[in-house]
Amino acid sequence: MRAIFYAPMANPDAVAASGVPRMGVLLQRALKAAGVDVQVPRLPRTYDGRGDAALQREVRETSAQAGRDLLARIRDGQIPKPDFWFSYHVYYKSPDWIGPRVARELRIPYLAAECSHAPKRAGGPWAVGHEGTTLALSSAERVLAMTAFDRVCLERLVPGRVRDLKPFIDVAAFREPSAHSYVVPHLVAVGMMRNDRKRASYAMLAAVLRMVADLPLKLTIAGDGVYRHEVGEMFREPATSHNVQFAGEVESERIPALLNSGDIFVWPGIGEAYGLVFLEAQAAGLPVVACRDRGVPDVTREDETTLLCAPDDVAAYAANLRRMMTDHGLRQRFCVAARAFVHTERSIDAAGATLRSVLAELDLR
């Protein structure tokens, strides 16, 4: 069974700091685990982050030509005919103008994963991208939703055709957690410093540390970006008297070792689509303290692996952190449950099983 895989937003990249290109690689691996021969032809990137209507129209034309060229190569036998098309991360900023046309011409199913549909974008600066996304998702035989937040609008657009494929990771790199003395608990936070959402999470974390100033702790922060200086100032004394260390941007292959050195994962996750790092932290056996926002509940188990609070409730976050730091029994239970949750339910093999089930619905076996 063959599929063409297309990521209109960003090229798949297993070592990228951003979760979007990393998830592109993970999805390909999950498809292979489901028995699919994945082909990834070179196709145009359609992402427009500025709301530039002229650029969106240009991308639409470029994509149309790329689609014609791809069809010609398939019909000439240069590329084997796929049994279905699979697109990843289709939304108004990165529409898919190619997949639906190719699928229609070849009479094969069109599938898409981690998509969103935002009716409020109709008529605005991303109107062209919104149109392309609406057309693409409307033509899909199956749309795979990774979060409950995205599922709501997808179900309204294509009722009955949405299936859940929760975020997942490669668990192989995460060894059994080592025993820590916990004399001074080691907290770990991982988040880039490149946009307002990330900055809001850092601001909340800094405020929380001031509210637990009586508890000794070490905090290691991994991340970098345009707000690096501003984030550093948030944690500078006298803002907090704790031992805070900045590790800079950490390559994805070094994240498991960083997490294994910690005791508690403390990234708030305000506005996160979901955050692969939450799964990575739990795979390493770290209990999590975070916010009940956007996709975070889709990658955690509240009151089993994670303590969650509202994204605007700093006092509740501080109370949850204090509880996690001082209740040894709770921390140990969460540690065991976190590792079991990810290794059992959120591995590449588990995602492959979900994909096999979806493909079977379409008689793709």
Disulfide bonds with the S-S distance in Angstrom:
none
